[in-house]
Amino acid sequence: MKPKKVEELLELTRPTLLQRIKDHDLDVPKTNSGENVFRWKHVIQLQFNAKYSYIQNMNTKVISICQNKGGVGKTTSVINLATAFSYLGKTLVIDLDGQSNLSQGFDVYLNEEDYSISDVFENTEVVNDAIRQINDNLYLLPNHLKFERWKKNNKGDTKTVFILKKILKKIKHDYKFILIDTPSSLDLSLEMALYASNYCIIPFEPQPFSLEGITNILDEIESIQDNDDIINFDLKILGIFINMYEKNNLGTQISEVVSERFNTFKTKIRKTVAVQQAQAVKVPIFEFDENSNAALDYYNLTFEILEKIIEA
């Protein structure tokens, strides 16, 4: 990414930009001619340092990304948001879906004998053995198909919904952000995620009949929030973000209806071929195509999420 584009994104002059790099000791590579070569990692760090550095010492934030309707780009969004947050601090992303799409999206494929989240639920002592490092600041607690067997065997135990909360209490001091990818169903996994989270974000694809999915997930969250038996439960819904947005009559109309009825993020993630191509090669959009609309959109969404966390 050229310096001029970075200056425009951050609304900075060239001297101010160079001074920010020096002040925060950012490792921005240079070409042979001495020009800085920026990546989204540097842009996100510069924006954070300029506007949000005062929250560096905040407690770990646990965020669930939830939607009971499949095909809305939920897991892809988790991958890209987790990558963005990892540029700001040590981040753990948790695959709570037995289909393991998130794990596979990070190119992690487990065998039956490998440690996964179900093994951690059976024995919390193996949690650090199960966690995989994805990049410098991003870590994954992966899943495997055996998780479905575990859920079936533990479904009747009323304490099961609190297992993830218990595990995160043990390890969350090691991370600044924890993101949880939930399955596209209203089941035990979703309950565990919500009980363990501070915040919830709901992706929405503006398609006919998609509104029912929002209503269902909001009803489920409300039922958990209204559970008087839970002490110190502070789950907050940060909002709904519109994903795979296409600027046509249908997409615009449905998006307007959602924005009128629900608390939505201003940022919309535009539908681009680059996202699908990035998925295919197991690379976050920031690293696959820095000039894509989706990279810019996820950048904006990341900071809108931070702003809502501060306001919550």
C-alpha positions as CSV (number, residue, x, y, z in Angstrom):
1,M,0.0,0.0,0.0
2,K,1.5,3.4,-1.0
3,P,2.0,6.1,1.6
4,K,-0.4,8.4,-0.2
5,K,-3.3,6.0,0.3
6,V,-2.3,5.6,4.0
7,E,-2.3,9.4,4.4
8,E,-5.8,9.6,3.0
9,L,-7.1,6.7,5.2
10,L,-5.7,8.2,8.4
11,E,-6.1,11.9,7.3
12,L,-2.5,12.6,8.0
13,T,0.2,14.7,6.3
14,R,3.4,12.9,5.2
15,P,5.5,14.4,8.0
16,T,3.0,13.5,10.6
17,L,2.7,9.9,9.3
18,L,6.5,9.5,9.4
19,Q,6.6,10.9,12.9
20,R,3.9,8.4,14.0
21,I,5.9,5.5,12.6
22,K,8.9,6.7,14.6
23,D,7.0,7.4,17.8
24,H,5.4,4.0,17.9
25,D,8.5,2.2,16.6
26,L,6.5,0.4,13.8
27,D,8.5,-1.9,11.6
28,V,7.4,-0.6,8.2
29,P,9.6,-2.0,5.4
30,K,11.0,0.1,2.6
31,T,11.7,-0.2,-1.0
32,N,15.2,0.1,-2.5
33,S,14.4,3.8,-3.1
34,G,13.5,4.4,0.5
35,E,9.7,4.6,0.2
36,N,7.7,3.0,3.0
37,V,5.6,-0.1,2.0
38,F,2.5,-0.3,4.2
39,R,0.3,-3.2,5.0
40,W,-3.1,-3.2,6.6
41,K,-1.4,-4.3,9.7
42,H,0.5,-0.9,9.9
43,V,-2.6,1.1,9.0
44,I,-4.6,-0.6,11.8
45,Q,-1.9,-0.1,14.3
46,L,-1.5,3.6,13.4
47,Q,-5.2,4.2,13.7
48,F,-5.4,2.5,17.0
49,N,-2.4,4.4,18.4
50,A,-3.8,7.7,17.2
51,K,-7.4,7.3,18.6
52,Y,-7.6,4.4,21.0
53,S,-4.3,3.9,22.7
54,Y,-5.9,4.9,26.0
55,I,-7.7,1.6,26.1
56,Q,-4.4,-0.4,25.9
57,N,-4.9,-1.6,29.5
58,M,-8.5,-2.6,29.2
59,N,-9.6,-6.0,30.4
60,T,-9.9,-8.9,27.9
61,K,-12.9,-8.5,25.7
62,V,-14.7,-11.7,24.7
63,I,-16.9,-11.3,21.6
64,S,-19.2,-13.9,20.1
65,I,-20.2,-13.7,16.4
66,C,-23.7,-15.3,16.2
67,Q,-26.2,-16.1,13.6
68,N,-28.5,-19.1,13.4
69,K,-28.9,-18.8,9.6
70,G,-26.1,-20.4,7.5
71,G,-24.5,-18.8,4.5
72,V,-24.2,-15.3,5.8
73,G,-20.4,-15.2,5.8
74,K,-20.1,-15.5,9.6
75,T,-17.0,-17.6,9.7
76,T,-15.2,-15.6,7.0
77,S,-16.0,-12.5,9.0
78,V,-14.6,-14.1,12.2
79,I,-11.3,-14.9,10.3
80,N,-10.9,-11.3,9.1
81,L,-12.0,-9.6,12.3
82,A,-9.7,-11.8,14.4
83,T,-6.8,-11.0,12.0
84,A,-7.5,-7.3,12.4
85,F,-7.7,-7.5,16.2
86,S,-4.4,-9.5,16.3
87,Y,-2.7,-6.5,14.8
88,L,-3.7,-4.6,18.0
89,G,-2.9,-7.3,20.6
90,K,-2.7,-10.9,21.3
91,T,-5.9,-12.5,20.1
92,L,-7.5,-15.9,20.6
93,V,-10.2,-17.2,18.2
94,I,-12.4,-20.1,19.3
95,D,-14.0,-22.6,16.9
96,L,-17.2,-23.7,18.6
97,D,-18.8,-25.2,15.5
98,G,-18.4,-29.0,15.1
99,Q,-18.1,-28.6,11.3
100,S,-14.7,-27.0,12.0
101,N,-15.1,-24.4,9.2
102,L,-13.2,-21.8,11.2
103,S,-10.3,-24.2,11.9
104,Q,-10.1,-25.2,8.2
105,G,-10.3,-21.5,7.3
106,F,-7.0,-21.1,9.1
107,D,-5.7,-24.2,7.3
108,V,-5.8,-26.3,10.5
109,Y,-7.0,-29.9,10.1
110,L,-7.1,-32.2,13.1
111,N,-7.0,-35.9,13.5
112,E,-9.1,-37.8,16.0
113,E,-6.2,-38.0,18.4
114,D,-5.2,-34.3,18.2
115,Y,-6.3,-32.0,21.0
116,S,-9.4,-29.9,20.2
117,I,-12.0,-28.0,22.2
118,S,-13.9,-31.1,23.2
119,D,-10.7,-32.5,24.9
120,V,-10.4,-29.2,26.7
121,F,-14.0,-29.5,27.9
122,E,-13.1,-32.9,29.3
123,N,-9.9,-31.8,30.9
124,T,-9.2,-28.0,31.2
125,E,-5.5,-28.7,31.9
126,V,-4.8,-29.4,28.2
127,V,-6.2,-26.0,27.0
128,N,-2.7,-24.6,26.2
129,D,-1.8,-27.8,24.4
130,A,-4.9,-27.5,22.2
131,I,-4.3,-23.9,21.2
132,R,-2.5,-23.4,17.9
133,Q,-0.5,-20.3,16.9
134,I,-1.7,-18.9,13.6
135,N,0.6,-15.8,13.3
136,D,2.6,-13.6,15.6
137,N,-0.4,-12.5,17.6
138,L,-3.2,-14.8,16.6
139,Y,-4.1,-18.1,18.2
140,L,-6.8,-20.7,17.5
141,L,-8.6,-23.1,19.8
142,P,-9.7,-25.5,17.0
143,N,-12.6,-27.9,16.7
144,H,-13.1,-31.4,15.4
145,L,-16.1,-33.5,14.4
146,K,-15.8,-35.4,17.8
147,F,-17.2,-32.2,19.4
148,E,-20.7,-33.3,18.2
149,R,-20.4,-36.5,20.2
150,W,-19.3,-34.6,23.2
151,K,-22.3,-32.3,23.0
152,K,-24.7,-35.3,22.7
153,N,-23.1,-36.9,25.8
154,N,-23.2,-33.8,27.9
155,K,-26.5,-32.2,26.8
156,G,-28.4,-33.0,30.0
157,D,-25.9,-31.6,32.4
158,T,-27.0,-28.2,33.5
159,K,-23.4,-27.1,34.3
160,T,-22.3,-27.7,30.7
161,V,-23.3,-24.3,29.5
162,F,-20.7,-22.7,31.9
163,I,-17.7,-24.8,30.8
164,L,-16.4,-22.4,28.3
165,K,-16.7,-19.5,30.7
166,K,-14.7,-21.5,33.3
167,I,-12.0,-22.2,30.8
168,L,-11.7,-18.6,29.6
169,K,-11.5,-17.4,33.2
170,K,-8.3,-19.5,33.4
171,I,-6.6,-18.2,30.2
172,K,-8.1,-14.9,29.2
173,H,-5.6,-12.8,31.0
174,D,-3.1,-14.0,28.3
175,Y,-5.1,-12.3,25.5
176,K,-6.5,-8.8,24.7
177,F,-9.3,-10.0,22.5
178,I,-11.1,-13.4,22.3
179,L,-13.5,-14.0,19.4
180,I,-15.9,-17.0,19.3
181,D,-17.3,-18.5,16.1
182,T,-20.7,-20.2,16.9
183,P,-22.6,-22.7,14.8
184,S,-25.6,-21.7,12.7
185,S,-28.0,-23.2,15.1
186,L,-29.7,-22.4,18.4
187,D,-28.0,-25.1,20.5
188,L,-25.7,-25.8,23.4
189,S,-22.7,-24.3,21.6
190,L,-24.4,-21.0,21.3
191,E,-25.5,-20.9,24.9
192,M,-21.9,-21.7,26.0
193,A,-20.5,-18.9,23.8
194,L,-23.0,-16.3,25.1
195,Y,-22.5,-17.1,28.7
196,A,-18.8,-16.8,28.3
197,S,-18.9,-13.5,26.3
198,N,-19.0,-9.8,27.1
199,Y,-20.4,-8.9,23.7
200,C,-22.2,-10.3,20.8
201,I,-22.2,-9.3,17.1
202,I,-24.7,-10.5,14.5
203,P,-23.8,-10.8,10.8
204,F,-26.7,-10.4,8.3
205,E,-26.9,-11.0,4.6
206,P,-29.6,-8.8,3.0
207,Q,-31.6,-11.5,1.4
208,P,-35.3,-12.4,1.5
209,F,-36.3,-14.4,4.6
210,S,-33.1,-13.4,6.4
211,L,-35.0,-11.2,8.9
212,E,-36.3,-14.3,10.6
213,G,-32.8,-15.3,11.4
214,I,-32.2,-12.0,13.2
215,T,-35.4,-12.3,15.2
216,N,-34.5,-15.9,16.3
217,I,-31.0,-15.1,17.5
218,L,-32.2,-12.0,19.3
219,D,-34.9,-13.9,21.1
220,E,-32.3,-16.5,22.2
221,I,-29.9,-13.8,23.5
222,E,-32.8,-12.1,25.3
223,S,-33.8,-15.4,27.0
224,I,-30.2,-15.8,28.3
225,Q,-30.0,-12.1,29.4
226,D,-33.2,-12.6,31.3
227,N,-32.0,-15.7,33.2
228,D,-32.2,-14.5,36.9
229,D,-30.1,-17.6,38.0
230,I,-27.0,-16.2,36.4
231,I,-24.9,-13.8,38.5
232,N,-22.5,-11.2,37.0
233,F,-23.7,-11.8,33.5
234,D,-23.1,-8.7,31.4
235,L,-23.7,-9.8,27.8
236,K,-24.3,-6.8,25.5
237,I,-25.3,-6.9,21.9
238,L,-23.0,-4.5,20.0
239,G,-25.1,-4.6,16.9
240,I,-25.9,-6.2,13.5
241,F,-23.5,-5.8,10.6
242,I,-24.6,-6.2,7.0
243,N,-22.4,-8.6,5.2
244,M,-22.1,-9.5,1.5
245,Y,-23.8,-6.2,0.6
246,E,-24.7,-5.5,-3.0
247,K,-25.8,-2.1,-4.0
248,N,-28.9,-3.0,-5.9
249,N,-32.6,-2.4,-5.2
250,L,-33.1,-5.6,-3.2
251,G,-30.0,-5.2,-1.1
252,T,-30.6,-1.6,-0.4
253,Q,-34.3,-2.1,0.5
254,I,-33.6,-5.0,2.9
255,S,-30.6,-3.2,4.5
256,E,-32.8,-0.1,5.1
257,V,-35.5,-2.2,6.8
258,V,-32.9,-3.9,9.0
259,S,-31.4,-0.5,9.9
260,E,-34.8,0.9,10.8
261,R,-35.8,-2.1,13.0
262,F,-32.5,-3.0,14.7
263,N,-29.2,-1.5,16.0
264,T,-26.9,-1.9,13.0
265,F,-23.3,-0.9,12.4
266,K,-22.7,1.9,9.8
267,T,-20.1,-0.2,8.0
268,K,-21.4,-2.7,5.4
269,I,-19.1,-5.4,4.2
270,R,-19.4,-5.3,0.4
271,K,-19.6,-8.5,-1.6
272,T,-16.4,-9.0,-3.6
273,V,-14.8,-11.9,-5.5
274,A,-11.6,-11.2,-3.5
275,V,-13.2,-12.6,-0.3
276,Q,-14.1,-15.9,-2.0
277,Q,-10.6,-16.1,-3.5
278,A,-9.0,-15.4,-0.1
279,Q,-11.1,-18.2,1.4
280,A,-9.9,-20.6,-1.2
281,V,-6.2,-20.1,-0.4
282,K,-6.8,-19.8,3.4
283,V,-5.6,-16.2,3.7
284,P,-7.3,-13.2,5.4
285,I,-8.5,-10.5,3.1
286,F,-6.0,-8.0,4.5
287,E,-3.1,-10.2,3.2
288,F,-4.8,-11.4,0.0
289,D,-5.8,-8.2,-1.6
290,E,-5.0,-5.0,0.2
291,N,-6.9,-2.9,-2.4
292,S,-10.2,-4.8,-2.2
293,N,-13.3,-3.1,-0.9
294,A,-13.7,-5.8,1.7
295,A,-10.3,-5.1,3.2
296,L,-11.3,-1.5,3.7
297,D,-14.7,-2.5,5.0
298,Y,-13.3,-4.9,7.6
299,Y,-10.9,-2.2,8.7
300,N,-13.7,0.2,9.3
301,L,-15.8,-2.4,11.0
302,T,-13.0,-3.3,13.4
303,F,-12.8,0.3,14.6
304,E,-16.6,0.7,14.8
305,I,-16.6,-2.4,17.0
306,L,-14.0,-0.8,19.3
307,E,-16.0,2.4,19.5
308,K,-19.1,0.5,20.5
309,I,-17.1,-1.4,23.1
310,I,-16.0,1.9,24.6
311,E,-19.5,3.2,24.6
312,A,-21.1,0.1,26.0
